[in-house]
């Protein structure tokens, strides 16, 4: 008898983030303030009184809680879940950049774009970008229409051109993953290689550095539960040795 496979339960990212940041903040405040608790001290929490018989262990409990929050967010938010950085990197790995060398050769740059700074004008490459490389000198003409990376344009029942679904989907993902910064936005346009049947088009992409800077700010914020807890743990260890 076949049983329906159920997805394993995974904690909510929002709760993971809140817990990790809260534990890091408590640990950092405890270390910087130099708080000391006397034995048999009472702490009121939510109307309930707690007696601390061994307060010397409290700092290490906070340390473990901070480390636990860090590792838990790293596992669920980075390792087994595609982070915003990983999604952007995968998207940019689909792009190619046309460069011209001093000797007149033109070639295509692959997979070596900086995530947060670099060239801004690209072209959407094929699923297998290593097939896309070419070297040619000026005057040799544009590559043939059947070059990988160019799509055939289909027509609907009314004869209107219909853009390739893969390129349209890429445009949507591009606008979603690279946020606008002020008035600066990512852009994309279709470039017709031939308007005569069979029509071929390429997708030209522009990712301004300001939009990539906005992506950097988002990535810093997303990974705050990791680097903030690492900072809090470092400050705590430093405060222990300074005593």
C-alpha positions in Angstrom: 0.0 0.0 0.0 1.4 3.3 -1.1 1.4 6.0 1.6 1.6 9.7 0.8 5.0 11.1 1.5 4.8 14.0 3.9 7.3 16.8 4.0 9.4 16.9 7.2 8.5 19.7 9.6 11.0 22.5 9.5 10.9 25.6 11.8 9.7 28.9 10.6 12.6 31.2 9.4 11.0 34.2 11.2 11.1 32.4 14.6 14.6 31.1 14.0 15.8 34.6 13.1 14.1 36.2 16.2 15.5 33.6 18.6 19.0 33.9 17.2 19.1 37.7 17.3 17.5 37.9 20.8 20.1 35.4 22.2 22.9 37.3 20.6 21.7 40.6 21.9 21.3 39.2 25.4 24.8 37.7 25.4 26.3 40.9 24.0 24.6 43.0 26.6 25.7 40.6 29.4 29.3 40.7 28.2 29.5 44.5 27.7 27.7 45.5 30.9 29.8 43.2 33.0 26.7 41.9 34.9 27.4 39.8 38.0 24.8 37.9 39.9 25.1 37.0 43.5 24.1 33.5 44.8 20.5 33.0 45.8 19.5 36.0 43.8 15.8 36.2 42.7 14.7 37.0 39.1 11.1 37.9 38.3 10.1 36.7 34.8 6.5 37.0 33.6 5.3 37.2 37.2 7.2 34.1 38.3 10.2 34.4 40.7 13.3 32.3 40.1 16.0 31.6 42.6 19.5 31.4 41.1 21.5 29.1 43.3 24.5 28.8 40.9 24.5 32.1 38.9 28.1 31.4 37.7 26.7 29.0 35.1 24.3 31.6 33.6 26.8 33.3 31.3 27.7 29.9 29.7 24.0 29.1 29.3 23.6 32.3 27.4 26.7 31.4 25.3 25.2 28.0 24.4 21.9 29.6 23.5 23.6 32.1 21.2 25.7 29.4 19.6 22.6 27.2 19.2 20.6 30.0 17.5 23.5 30.7 15.2 24.0 27.1 14.1 20.2 26.5 13.8 19.7 29.5 11.5 22.8 28.5 9.5 21.5 25.0 8.9 17.9 25.8 8.1 18.4 29.2 6.5 21.6 28.7 4.5 22.5 25.0 4.1 19.2 23.3 3.3 17.3 26.4 2.1 18.3 28.5 -0.9 19.4 31.8 0.5 18.8 35.1 -1.4 22.5 35.1 -2.3 22.4 31.6 -3.7 19.3 32.4 -5.8 21.0 35.5 -7.2 24.3 33.7 -7.9 22.4 31.0 -9.8 20.6 33.6 -11.8 23.8 35.5 -12.7 25.5 32.2 -13.7 23.0 32.1 -16.6 24.4 35.4 -17.9 27.2 36.0 -20.4 29.1 39.2 -21.0 30.6 40.1 -24.3 34.2 41.5 -24.1 36.6 42.7 -26.7 40.4 42.1 -26.3 43.1 44.5 -27.5 43.9 42.2 -30.5 40.4 42.5 -31.9 39.1 39.2 -30.7 35.7 39.1 -29.1 34.9 36.6 -26.5 32.3 35.7 -23.9 32.9 35.9 -20.2 31.2 33.2 -18.1 30.6 32.6 -14.4 33.1 35.2 -13.2 30.9 38.2 -12.5 31.1 39.9 -9.1 27.9 39.6 -7.2 28.0 43.1 -5.8 30.1 45.0 -8.4 31.2 44.4 -12.0 30.0 44.7 -15.6 26.4 45.9 -15.9 25.4 44.8 -19.4 24.8 41.1 -20.0 23.0 38.6 -22.3 21.0 35.6 -21.2 22.9 32.5 -22.2 21.7 29.0 -22.8 21.2 26.3 -20.1 24.7 25.0 -21.0 26.8 28.2 -21.2 30.0 26.5 -22.1 28.5 25.9 -25.5 28.2 29.6 -26.0 31.9 30.6 -26.2 33.2 32.0 -29.4 36.2 33.9 -30.7 35.9 36.1 -33.7 37.6 39.2 -35.2 35.9 42.4 -36.2 34.5 42.3 -39.6 33.6 38.6 -39.5 30.0 39.3 -39.0 27.5 38.5 -36.2 27.2 34.9 -35.1 24.7 32.7 -37.0 21.1 32.7 -35.9 21.3 29.1 -34.7 24.0 30.1 -32.1 23.1 28.8 -28.6 21.4 31.5 -26.6 19.1 32.7 -29.3 15.5 31.7 -29.2 13.0 31.1 -31.9 10.0 33.4 -31.6 6.6 31.6 -31.6 3.4 33.2 -32.8 0.0 33.0 -31.3 -3.3 32.4 -33.1 -3.5 36.1 -34.0 0.0 36.1 -35.5 1.5 38.2 -32.7 5.1 37.2 -31.6 5.3 35.3 -28.3 8.5 35.6 -26.3 10.2 32.4 -25.1 8.8 31.3 -21.7 12.3 30.8 -20.3 13.3 34.3 -21.1 10.1 35.8 -19.6 10.5 33.7 -16.5 14.1 35.0 -16.2 12.9 38.6 -16.4 10.5 38.1 -13.6 13.1 36.4 -11.4 15.6 39.2 -12.2 13.2 41.9 -11.0 12.3 39.9 -7.9 15.8 39.1 -6.7 17.6 42.4 -7.5 15.8 45.2 -5.6 15.5 48.7 -6.9 17.7 51.3 -5.3 16.1 54.7 -5.5 15.2 55.2 -9.2 17.7 52.6 -10.3 16.2 49.4 -11.5 17.3 46.3 -13.4 16.3 46.3 -17.0 15.9 43.7 -19.8 14.9 43.9 -23.4 14.5 41.6 -26.4 17.0 42.1 -29.2 15.8 40.8 -32.6 18.4 39.1 -34.8 15.9 38.8 -37.6 12.4 40.0 -38.1 11.9 37.6 -40.9 10.7 34.1 -40.3 12.1 32.2 -38.5 12.5 35.1 -36.0 15.3 34.9 -33.5 15.7 37.0 -30.4 18.2 37.4 -27.5 17.5 38.8 -24.1 19.7 41.7 -23.2 20.0 42.3 -19.4 21.3 45.3 -17.4 22.0 45.0 -13.7 23.2 48.4 -12.3 25.7 48.3 -9.5 23.3 50.3 -7.3 20.8 47.4 -7.5 23.6 45.0 -6.6 24.5 47.2 -3.7 20.9 47.0 -2.5 21.2 43.2 -2.8 24.3 43.4 -0.6 22.3 45.2 2.1 19.6 42.5 1.9 22.2 39.7 2.2 23.8 41.4 5.2 20.4 41.7 6.9 19.5 38.1 6.0 22.7 36.7 7.6 22.5 38.9 10.7 21.6 36.0 13.0 25.0 34.4 12.0 27.4 37.3 12.0 25.8 39.1 14.9 26.0 36.0 17.1 29.6 35.4 16.1 30.4 39.0 17.1 28.5 38.5 20.5 30.4 35.3 21.2 33.7 36.9 20.4 32.9 39.8 22.7 31.9 37.4 25.4 35.1 35.4 25.1 37.2 38.6 25.1 35.4 39.8 28.3 36.1 36.5 30.1 39.9 36.8 29.3 40.0 40.4 30.3 38.9 39.6 33.9 
